[in-house]
Amino acid sequence: MPITTAVIQVVGIFLVSSHIVPGGFVAVAPRIPCSTSGRPAIKRNVELSDLSAEEAMKAKGLEEHVAILLIPRDDYISSGEWRPQAFDKNYLYVRFDGEQIRFIPSPIRETRQAHGELKRQRSNDELPIASDDLGLLRPPCCALRPEYLPPDYRLAAAVLDLSNGRVKACTQGFLRQDTVVEIDNSGTLTIEATKRDGKGETKKLMTVKGGARLTFENAPASRYPGMRGCGGGDDHVLAYSAMVDPNQPIVCPARTRGGPPLCTPNSLVVVVAHVHQGPPDFITNALCSNNQWP
């Protein structure tokens, strides 16, 4: 059976790192709830030191975000009890609430070429993960608050385990940088979602075609059809600063020309194509769309 390749595009506020899980590569989407009512955003580092992780994120004054997976209808196969909802006529979606996601490709086995020579296809556990430098924006090394660390990732809206894929970055115009993951398989890709709470853990499975193009997004709720988020600021880089030790200030570095290549023309930008658009002073926020920490 020929090898197929699933492409996963990560859009919005995700912190990607090869140092959170030893030997692994994960993308953590923080929960970004409604901001603290009637209270201005707290931006100075010293003011965050007395706040809990939940309070620190709310105090940033950001608009509410929602983490979802977008699936082309033609790529969806089955999901048992994990039923996606209709997004529009072309896409389905599921919304996340703290799930940890891993990707299980159908096994790649030995195949015999037409001329009779046996050719061994590479196995899934041989797929390389990302190098230490994806080309995404890299703020100074900071210590994450424990609420965004394994095993619980308590304040994460979703956590993607990208360890068995080829991970790279691409630029969507000059306003956004995305993480792109390619996972080889022999025809199907299974998405496993695990959620842990005080009662234990539950798992859900969804199967898509091996050549599926999926999009994971953590974007403002108000940008999604049928969802109504609470208002707030659009200085999205502040979400990353709420995730770190308050004694470690974080600043989104300036974008320079060059960097990652352009995303392919058919890259999925269904929702966020119009999320990160605005006046020039909004560009800095969009440039922190995906962030890589050393």
N, C-alpha and C positions, 0 to 999 in steps of 0.2 A: 504494500500500500504506500502511495507517495506521501511525503511529508507535507503537512500543511502548517501554516503559521498564524496564530492568533495575535492580534495587535491590540494592546491596551493603552489608552491615552489617559493620563492623570492631569486633571485640570483644576485650578483653584488653589485653595489654601491647604496644602499638604507639605509636611516636613519629611524629606526623604533622607535616609542615612544608612550607611553600612556599619555604624558603630552602636546602634541601639541594641541589636541582637548579634551576639558574637557569631561571625561566619555567615550572617544573613544580610538582607537588604530590605528595609521596610519603608512604607510611606504612612505617616500618621496624620489623619485629618482631625484637628481639634474641634471640640464642640464650641460653637460660637452662638450663645443664646442672646436673648434680648438684653440690651444694655441696662445698667442700673438706672431705674426710673428717677428722673428729676435730678440726676447727678452728672456733672460734666465728666468727660473722659479724663482719666488720670494717666498722664504720659510721663511724668518725671519718675525716674527709677526709685528714688528715695520713698515716694509715696506708696509704692507697691509692696514694700518690705513687710508691712504689717497685715497684708491681705492674704486670704487663702487663695488657692489656685482658681476656684470658682469665682471668687470676688474679683480677682485680678482680671479675668477675661471680661466679666460684665463691666468692670470699671473702664475698660478701654473705649466704651461707647460705640462699638461696631454694630452694623446691621446684622440681623440674625442670618446664619448660614444653615444650609441643609446639605447633607452628603447623600448622593444617589449614584446608582449605576444605570447608565443608558444602554439599551440593547436593541440593535436593529431587529425588527420583527422577523425578517428573513433568516436571521442567524439563531434565533431561539429554537431550542428543541424540546426541552421538558424541565420540570422543576418540582414535581410532587406537590407538597403542601406550600412551597415557597413560590407563590404566584405573583408574577410581575403585573403591574397595572399599565393601562394604556397611557402613553405620553402624548402621542399624536398618531397620525395615520402611518407613520414610518417606524416609530420607536416605542418600545416598552421601557418601564423603569421599575426599580425597587429603591426604597428609601432605607437608609441605615440608621441604627440606633445603638452604636457601640460594638458592632460585630467585628470580629477579626477574620480577614479573608485570605484564603490561599487558593492556588490554582493547580488543578490536577490534570495534566495532559494525558490523553490516551497514549499507551506505550508505543515507542518507536522500536521496531524490531528489525532483524536482518531481512533484506530483500534481495532477490536474484535479478540481475540486469538481463536485458534481452539477449545479450551475447553469451550468457551462461556464467559469467564470472560473479562470484558471490561478493556482494558489497555490504558491509556492515554499516547501518545507519547509526548515528550517535544516539546514545540513550539520554533520557531526560535529565538524569543526575549529572551529566557531563556538561550541561549548558552553562556557559559562563555568566556570572553576575556582573553588575556594573563595576567599572573601575572606581577608584576613590574620587575621581573628579569627573562629574557628568557634564560640566560646563554650565550648570545652574549657578545662580548667585550664591555666594558662600559668605555668610556673615562670620564674625569671629566665633571661635569655639565657645560654646556655652553649655552649662549643665542643665539638662531638662528637669523640670519638676517631676516628682515620682508619679504624679497622676497621669503622665503621658508615657510611662515606661511599662514594660512587661513585668509580671504576666497579665495584669488586669487592664492596663491602659484606661483607667477609670474615666478620664475626661476626654477620651477620643470618640468622635462620632463614627469613625471607621479606621481600621488598620489594614493595610495591604501588604502581604508578604510577597515580595517580588524576587525572591532569592533564586528561583529556578528559571528566570528569564534573562534575556539580553536587554539591558536597560541603558537608555540613552536619553538625551534631551533634544528638543527642537523648539524653534521660535515661531510663534504665531504672529506674523508681522513684526512690529517693533514693540508691541504692547504686552506680550505675554510669553513666558517660557513654560513649556509643558514637559512632563516626563513621559517617555514612550517605552513600552515593554513589549518584546516579541517572545512568544512561547511556542516552540515547535511541538507538533503532536502528529498522530496518525489519523486524525479525522474528527476528533471531538475534544472539547475542553470543559472540564467540570469546575464550577466555582463553589467552594465550600465556605460557608459562613458559620462561625462559632461565636456564640454569645454566652458570657459568664455572668452570673449574678449570685446572690446569697443562697439560691436553691440548687446551684450546680451549673451545668452548661448544657446548651442545646445546639444542635447542628442542623443546618439546612443545606441542600444541594441544588444546583441548577446546572444543566448541560446546554452548551451552545456548540455551534459548528466550529470545526477546527480552524477555519479561516475568518472567524468573527472579528469585527472591529468594535471594541467596547470602550466606553468612556466612563471613568469614575470622576465625579465632580464634587467639590465642596464649595458651593457658591451661594450668593444671597437668595433666600427663600422667595423674595418678591420677584425674582427673574423667572421662576418656574410657573408654568400654566396651572391655575387652580390652587396655588399656594399663596398665603398671605403672611408675610413676615412682619416683624416689628421694625420700625425705622431705626436708623443709626448712622454713624459715620462710615466713610468709605476708605479710610486709611488702613488698608488691610494688613500692612506689615505689622501693625500693632498686635495682631493675633499671635505672631511668633514671639514677640517680646513677653506676652503673658504666659507663654509655655515654659519660660526659662527661670532659673534662679534669679530672684529680683536683684541680687548683687552683681548680675552679669548683664549690663545693658546691651541691647542689640539694635543695630541700624542696618537697614537694607542698603547694600553697596550700590554704587552708581553703575548703571548699565553702560557698556561700551560697545562700539560697533564690532562686528565679528561674532564671536561666541558660537552657540549651537546653530546648525543649519536650519533652514526653513522647514516647517512641518510639511508633509506631503499634501498636495492639493485636496485630497479627499479625506484629510484628517477630520475626525469628528469634533465639531465645534458647535453643536446644535444649540446649546443654551448659552454658553459663555461667549459665543461669537459677538453677542451684544451686551455682555456683562461688563467687560473691561474696555469700554469705550467712553470717552468723555473729554473734557478739556485737558490741555497739556499738563496741568498740575496733577491729573489723575494717573498719568503714565507711571510715575514712580511706584504707586500702589500695585498696578498691574504687573510691574516687573518683578514683584515679589510673589507672583502667582504660585510657583513651586519653589521651594527653598531647600538647598542642600547644606547640611551641617557636617563639618569634618568630625 
